[in-house]
Amino acid sequence: MNRHQRSAKPSKEQRIAIDSQELHQILEWYETQLESGAAPSIESIVAEHPEHAETLRQILPTVQVLINLNDEAADESAPSLACDHEPSYAPRELGDFLLRREIGRGGMGIVYEAKQLSLDRQVAVKVLPFAGMLETNQLQRFKNEARAAASLHHPHIVNAFYVGQERGLHFYAMRLVNGVSLAELIETLRSDDRKKTEPDRSTASEHPVDNEAETSPIAEFSTQRDRREYYLSVAQLGRQAADALEYAHSMGIVHRDIKPSNLLLEGSHLWVTDFGLASTQTDKTLTVSGDLLGTMRYTSPEQAAGEAKHADPRSDIYSLGATLYELVALQPAVTGETRGQLLHNVIHSPPVALNRLVPRAPTDLTNIIAKAISKSPDDRYATAAEFRDDLDRFLTGKTVKARPIGRLRSCFRTAQRYPLQAGLLAAVIVLLSILAIVGSYSAVRQSKINRRLEERNYASEVADAYHAWNAGRPREIRNHLARYQGAKYDKLRGFEWYHLHGRLDQSLDVPTAVHPGPVCRAIYSPDGAMVLTACADGIIRYWDASDMSLIKALRAHDDKVQWIEYSPDGEWLASSCVDGTVSLWHTATQQLLATLPRHQLCVLQASFSPDGRFLATVEEYKAVHLWKLAVGDEGLECLKVAEGLHQDIYHASFAPNAPVLVTASDSQGVRVWDLIENDSVQLQLANTLTSESGANQTAFSPDGDRLAIVGEACVEVWNPQDWTRIADPVEIDSGTTLDFSPTSDRIATSGRVGNIQVFDPALRSREITAAHLKNVTSIVYSPCGRFLLTASADHTAKQWHLNSPPSVASVPNDSSSNVWNSKSLQLCQIDGGPTDDQNRIVAVISFSPYLMTPENQHESRLQFVDLSSGVSQTIARGEGEYASLARSPNSRHVAVVGKTPDGRRFYEIWDVAERRKIITHKSRAIGTFWDAAFSNSGTYLAVTGANTIDCLDPAIELWDVERQTMIRTWTSIPAISITFSLDDRQIAAGGGTWKAGEVQILDVAGIQTPTELKVRDQLVTNVVFHPSGNALTATEYRGGFRSWSWPNMEVMSDLERIRKITFGCAFSADGRTFGMSVGRHVELWQSATGLHLGDYDAPVGLASPKFSDDGSVLGAVGTDGSLYLWYRDGRQRVIELPNQD
């Protein structure tokens, strides 16, 4: 035996610890000696340890008795006494009891199955282990349990009927329950669940329930958890336990250790056992503040918080509720990986709601359990009887009293439990609320600022895209539009974005040959039937010019093919490569005829002289080489005969009518070489032309009378006779290639921005077309002059038909003499569209000559145009001088206003679908009705008129459409445009005089006096409300406009300018875009910011722009009598309207 080493001067605390350790070592040693059969006498051990003499004389005999009772029983406080093998069945006597086998073990004692000899009955005997006698508290608790068990007599409480002490051992005898604990039942149910979810795995428990004990009770307990019977069985067990606890509480005893292992199931009968921690109202000496009693996960929060002195019957209710929770969920109500975490969760963390873990569990039962395990004792059942009665109600199908605690009440009770924390939390909440309000205001304000900034950025990008369109820069257009692509910007994009996006796609959608790499050059065959392309992959491809379908391919070089060109007679094809090689091919057979000696650098070009006798090759950055071609006995022979040095050379061109060769350099301009043939062939420098921006390429006109030069920044035309400029240079952007038309002497150029620009011979006008998304490498006319062929680094070659309508940039800026004629347009959507879910759009147009006379009266007409078919119909002619049109909200009707042939004001209402007049009203007043407006409800029609355009004798009339009665009249208000507010409560009237415009706000009810909005000293030509009703916009005679917020009428945007006359305006249906006709343009503006977006142009003046309700089309009437249409998908259309039927 190891002797304990004593300290010299231990403290009191150290001394107690040392004494306890020494006693345990002595007892372990003594146990070992007893088991080996060589135990010394008690007196010898006492003599060896005199400092423990008294204690040893009391304890050692008891150890002898315990070892004799069961060699394998042990105290869990002494690890050496623990055993994992099967318990011994050797019988031992203890007084009147014969112990047969150990059936249970815990911190408070060892339970044996025994036989009471005097009565010959089976009982259970609980013995306090010898280690328990070392601590006074454990011994006292054992006695407590014995007294409690002996004093309680209830059908569901295991009571003690004998308490005794023999040979130093404390024990008591009680009823033997032939069943299992609820802990064992729960483990069995868990095992069954695991078998269902993991059928291939063993689910045997590490501590299997004894088969003899479990068969009967579990068989009588419904274990089918998917059926209601299971939950009824759980409630029945809870009801029995609550009844037992109610009895114990009535006897003044609180169990304080209710848990599954202390609840035994015998058949369907529940027994409450183990009152070792029980307290009475008169004796609570076993509880010390801060002690944690009972198994922690079933312990009530007040016990776990160290308030066990104040534990009352509600603690038992909590523990029973936690046990029932585990029976329903098969998992503890409170969990934790460590003791500290578990303790925290017991006190503070509410368990997961049962109806979330087990949705099939009856709601009433889960509510009962939830109430029982409330953290606050005040929220639980006040007594076990109430708990029992509510379980009874559930079992009998009655309404239970338990209800979920509301969030507000839960917060209030929490605040009562933790007043300091609640106060701090309230202060924090108030502070956070203030911060939230301030933050919310700041966030809203910042959001508005960000939104306005985003709107401005969008307007800027779209405006730049329209500028790029006018300049023919497709890459820039796409880049600008792409910044606002995607669902994120749906609320920003308007008609202008979609139209330009579609228009770009359509402009690029021409017959196209797609290649695997950049296309360096594309040419036509001499007969124009085929297109040949030179690609970066070294292949020359042949395409059908009619549809750009691939015919065949020729592997010409091992590297990028830089140039291809037919000989003048079409017999040969020359190709050059970046690797310095030049090859000559037979056109018909594609056989290689000759290969020139390799150049040191890339050969940018290989061109034939007009007579086909010479071939000029351009070696990049260096020189032009002249080769003489001849057909000999050995085939085609190529002999270098001359060279012209030219730094940074890019291109060479033969003159068609003279022995002249010109070379182009971006740094040294253009050099003119005379090709002299005497005894030898020479290239003699004759002249140098200084171009404005260098020279990238040159081209002679077919007759040789002009030389065009394209440089980085301009196009020039020179006279080869005296080498002088014919016209001033015209600026372009990044020009790299050009060609003369073989039939019209027009010049086509292109370059790195991807557009095509076509000039007249004098460079006075041009057409610009977006062509490619990357730089254009070559441009050539077809032999017939009706097509242009372009090649690009974007891997495509495209063919362009020149008979298509010219770009608006090519239209001369003239105005029509008909600008003063009156024209008005409305776009109506009615039933009968191209598909079942679409409406048909009908344009209603009125035309009238200004100052109608009997001679021109026939020119006044009203026309309907079906936009689907383009078919127009004149439904009225010469019936009056039409001034304006108004459309009803449902698009069913239009109102036509103007002046009758006899000089009186009138209005008519037409049914658009049936194309018939349904109402006519002729006023007695002299003059013209200038404008009309339907109310948004369709009930009223307002008309405004005057004696002359100077607004003498002005009047605004309000009519009931259906009853044909005039409701109200406003006089002395000179207005030529009117509109209703969204709620129909006000009418905005715009007009005034040529030098004093005005906008009046009229009260439809006639109660309020008119209100005037401040405008500039220009006639107001149009007033229109935003579709949302939140803004009013007025346009001015010279192109300016002003917008006010509605109804507070604060100025939102203001544009003052002097331009051409404004003839109409309109909002898009979504309200994002505002369009107004100014001269030959329909200008588009962003409604939110008043920023300019772009223009749609026409060759004539435009008037009365209107958007369709579905946002698919914008239309305007031209002074030439045509209808101009721009579609959201990018299409443009002009419908010519006949003046005669």
C-alpha positions, 0 to 999 in steps of 0.5 A: 500500500502506498503511504500518504506523504504528510505536509509539514504545515498544511492549512485547514482546507488542505488538511481536510482535503488530505484527510479525505484523500487518505481515507479513500486510499485506505478504503481502496487498499482494504477492499483489494485485500478483502477480495484477495482473501488476505485482509489484515485485522481492523485493529492493525489498520487502526494502529497504522493510522491512529489519526483516523482511528475512530472513523476506521473503526466505524467504516471498516466493518461496514466495508466487510459487510458490503463486500460480503453482500456483493463482491461486485457492488461499489460506490461511484465515488470510489472508481475502483469499486465500479464494475461493468460485468454482470451483477452477482447473483450470490445471495446475502442476508441483511437482517430480515432480507435475503439479497438476490441480485443488484437491480439498480445503482445510483448516487444515493444507493444500491438497490437489490432485489430481495426476499423478506424472510418473515413474510416470504415476499419479493421486495426491493432493498436500497442500501446506502454505500459505505462512501455515502457515510463519509459525508453527512449530507449524503447520509442525511439525504438517504434518511430523508428519502427513507422517511419520505417513502415511508410517509407517502401512501399513494397508488403511484408512489413507491412507498417504503415499509421497513427502514433499518440499520445493521452492521453499520449499513443503512437501508430500507425496503420498499415495493418491488416494481417489475417494470422499466424506467421511462429513461429505458423506455425513451432509449428503446423508442429512440432505438426503434426510430434509428432502426427505421431511418437507418435499417442497415445499422445496428441500433442496440443500446450500449446499456440494453434494457433487461429483456425480462423487465421490458417485455411487459410494460413496453408491450402495454405502452403504445409505441407507434408515434405516428398514431394518436394513441401514443400521445394519449399514452404519454398524457396518461403517464403524465396524468398519473405522475401529476396525481402522485405529485399532487398527493406528495405536495399536499403532504408538504413534500417536494420531490425535486428530482423528477426525471425519466429514471425516477419514473417506473412503468409497470404495464400501464401503471406509473410509479414515482420513486427516489425521494432522495432530494425531497424537501419539506416545508419545515426542513430545508437544511439539505439545500445550500444556496448555489447547490445544483440538485437533481439531474440538470437537464430536468432541473427547473430554472430556479433550481439551476440558478441556485434558488433551491431554497425557494423551490416549490411544487412548480419545480416538480411540475417543470421536471415532469413537463420536461420528461413528457417533452422528451417522451414526445420528441425523443430528445431532451427539452434542454441540451448543451455540450458542456455543463456550463452551456447546459446550465445556461440553457436551462436558465435562459434558453427556451426549448424548441417548440414541440409542434416544430419538432413533432408536427403530428403531435396534438396541439393541445398536448404540446400546449400543456407541456409548453405551459408546464416547462415555462421558464417563469414559475408564474407561467406554469400550472400553479399546482400539480392538480391543475396540471393533472386536470388539464391532461384529463381534459386532453384525454377526454377531448375537452378544451384545455386551459393551456394556451401559447403565451403571446409575445407581448405577455412573454416580453412583459414577464421577462421584464418582470424577472429581469427589471434592470436588464429590461430597463437597459433594453428599453433605453437601448430600444428607444435610442435605436428607435430614434436612430432608426427614424433618423436613419430611415429619413436619411436613407430615404433622402439618400435613396432619392439622391441616388435615384436621381443620380442614377436617372441622370447617369442613365440620361447621359448614357442614352444621349451619348448612345444617340450621338454615337448612332448619329456618328455611326459608332456601333461599339460605342452605342452598344457600350452605352446601352449595355450599362443599363441592360438587365432587370435591375434597370427595368424602371429606368429604361424607356422607349428611347433605350429599346428603340435604339437597341433594336435599331442597332441590332437591325442595322447590323443584321445584314447578309453576313459571312461569319469566320473563325477569326478576324477578316482582313479583306473581302472582295467581289469576283469580277462578275460579282457572283461571289465574295472572297474573304481573307481570314486570319486563319490563312484560308481564303473562303468563297461565298455566294454573293446572293445570300453569303452562303459558303461555297468552298475554301482554299488553304492559301497560307500558314498565317494570316492572309492580309490581302487578296485581289483579282487580276484585271482579266480575272485569270489570276488571284494574288494573296499576301500574308503576314509572314512575308509570302505572296502567292499567285493562284489560277482563278478557275482551278485554284492551283498555285501558279507562282510564289514570290520570294519571301519579303522580310516583313508582313506584306500588307497588299499585293495589287495588279497594274491596270494592264496586269503586267505588274504586281505591286507589293507593299512591305509593311513600314518599308517600301513598295516593290514592283514585280513584272509578270510574264507567262513563259514556258515554265509557267508564270514568272515574277521578276522584281524590277523596281522598289520605292522606299516609303517609311510607314507605308500602308497602301499603294494604288495604280492610276487607271489611266496613267503609269502612276503609282501612289503610296500612302504613309501615316507619317509621310503622307502620299508619294506619287511615283512615275512608272518609267519603262525604258531599258529597265523599269523604274519607280521615280518619285514625282510628287509628295502630297501632304495630307491633313492627318496622314494617309492610311489608304488611297483610291483613284476614281474609275476615270482617274480624275480624282484621288481620294485619301483617307487618314486617321481624322479626315477624307480628302479628294485631290486632282491628279492632273495638278495634284491640288485638292478638289474639296476641303477635307472632311473630318471623320473618326479613325478612317482606315479604308475607302473605295470609289463606286464604279458607277456614281463616283461616290466614296465609301470609307470606314475605319476603327469605329465600325461605321460606313460613311458614304460621301458624294464626289464633292464631300458635301453630304454623307450617309452614316451607317453603323456596320460592325462592332470592331474596326472595319479592315476593308470596304469595296463596291460591287461591280454593279455599284449597288452593294458595299462589302465590308470586312471586320475584325469582329470575324464577319464580312457583310454585304450592304444594299445601297438601295435601302432608304438613306440615313437621315444624316444624308437628308438636306436640311430644308423645311417644307412650305406646308409647315403651317398646315394644321395636323393632328394625330391620335393613336387608338388601340382597339380590338382585333389585333394580330393575335388574340392578346393584342389590340389593333393600333389605328392612327387617326389623323386630321389635315387642314390647310391654314386659312382654309378657302373654298379653293383649298377646302377639299384638302381638309380631311380626316383619315384612319390608318391601320398600322398593321396593314398600312391601309388608310381610309379618308372618312371625312373631307372638306367638312371643316378646318380641323385644328386638333384631335382628342382621344377618349381614355378607352381609345373607343372615340376621338373628338375632332375640333375646328372651324366649320366652312361658315366660320363657326366653332365645332366639335365632332365625336367619332367611333374609331372601331366603327369609323362613324360620326356619333356626335356633332356640335356646332357652336354659335360662336365665331372662330375655331375650337383649337383643342379638346380633352376627354376627362379621364372618366370619359364623362366630360369633354372640354373644348377651348376656342377663340375668334382668331389665333390671337385668341379674341373672344376666348372661351373654354366649354365643359360638356357632358358627353352622353347628355350633350349638355354644356355644364360650365363655361370659362371666358376671357381665358385665352387657351389653345391647349387643355388637359384634365388632371388625373382625378378630373378635378382640375383643367389645365389650360395653356395659351396666352399671346405670342409675347405673353404665355400663360397656364391657368388651372380651372376648378371643374366644379366651378367653386375655386377661382382659376389659378395662374402658373408663371411662365415665360413671355412665349405662347404656351402651345401645349399642356399635358399631365404626366400619366401618374398625375404627379406633374404638369408640363407646358411647352413653349412656342420656341422650343422651351418647356417647364414642368411643375410638380402636382398639386403643389405646383413647384417647378421641377424642370425648366428649359429656356431656348430659342429654336424652331416652332414646337408642334405638339408633345406627349408622354410615353405610357409609362411616363419615363419619356417626354416627346416634343416635335421641334422642326424636323425632329421629335425630341426625347426627354427624360421626364424625371430630370428634364434631360435630353435623351436623343432625337428622331429625325425626318426629312420634313417638319413633324407635328403632333407626336403620340405614343401608343398606350402599349408603348410599342410605337411613337408616331408623328405627322410630317408636313409632307402628309406622311405618317412617321413611325418609330417602333420600340423594337427598333423598326422605322416606318413611313406611311405615305397618306394619299391626298386623293381618295 
